[in-house]
Amino acid sequence: MTRILYIDDETINHQIFARALEPLGCHIDFSETGLSGVAMARTLNPDVIVTDVMMPELNGYEVTKLLRREKQFAATPILILTAQSGLQDKLKAFEAGADDYLTKPFEAQELAARVTALSRRFEAARAAGSQPEAPKEEGTMIAVQSLRGGTGSSTLAINLGVGLASLWPHSTILLDLTMTAGQIALMLNKSLRRTWADIAHYKPEELDWEMLNSVVNDHDSGLAFIAAPTFPSDSENLSGDTLTRALQLLKKQYSYIIADLPHDFSDVPLRALDEADIILMIASPDMASIRAATAALDTYDKIGYPKEKIKLVLNATFPRAGLPKDKIETALGMTAVVTIPYVQDIFVEAINLGRPPVFHKPQEPVSSLLEDFAFFMSRDVDKKTKPQNPTEAWTRVYKRYMQRHK
């Protein structure tokens, strides 16, 4: 039987809530203050927690934040139920760590449906956490980095991630590691619900897959992702050791891990670069970008990364007068694995609307290029074996390959 804890200082609301959930046949415990609600949650360990916002001692946002910092509630579904209906109120709920939000007065059927969905999602996540469908071999991690902003690193990371997820379903996760100003959730047009901040308070030895899986979000393409927090201060407590532990856990669960890195060599990107199997170094055809790429290569060399770990990607971020490709390759001493043409309108629209072209406009030439690049970056074991049930993306790549090799 599903056990639900409902926290609300108005006892009349307890009766309304219980009546609405009668068809579910669940067990409901009630609390009238935020503090007592937290204490009861610790004692009862409910399957679902529902909380009001305006309460004595602790409000609903504070209750949610407090519970999310404790290991036993890292994945417990939390629904905020309140009379406050503004957009900012909803955003506060999700930023606090809530899984869902419903305004009063509510329809009994809708409340029952939401509670049922949260309960089922939790049970599925718990089952996946106890018996994960891990790849037979450790996943491949690809770090995407440029020391200069404006070169399209996030755009490439997102479209590469979507491309891999479209080729090989349920296999790819995208990590937004730009903790100060990450935009992955925005560029995927997804609500910012759970982020790295929700596991920042845990020590490496405390972090397990069930806890980490509670901050994984999903895109319509099948791409999983972990978002950066809204505010930089929210990620200050995320230690490098905890991040390394998270990356190691993710490698056991996903075939492909794409990490979008900030434009520096602080602790977070260095941890990711150390764990990465491949580094995609992004450069645009201008002198400042090439100078930044040279500095990055020098740093990679001093750290001790093998040259074969680093791949050059050229992205034309302006229409003309760029440095010639051959001169760039000569200056950097490496050949670009892909050159992305200037298609500014498509990418600007994609960023503004949160619609990656590889998924939403697969027939565009640049989408075909990026889809082919995703296949190129795939593991040999995947590239050399035809899927039992080929996806539309795989079929498109195969047809283009056959046309080129007629």
PyMOL commands that set and color helices and strands:
alter all, ss='L'
color gray80, all
select helices_A, chain A and resi 11-20+22-24+34-44+60-68+71-73+87-96+108-130+153-167+184-187+196-199+204-206+209-213+232-235+240-253+267-275+287-303+307-309+325-332+344-353+357-360+365-376+380-383+392-404
alter helices_A, ss='H'
color red, helices_A
select strands_A, chain A and resi 3-7+27-31+48-51+78-82+100-103+140-145+172-176+217-218+224-226+256-260+278-283+310-315+336-340
alter strands_A, ss='S'
color yellow, strands_A
deselect
rebuild
show_as cartoon
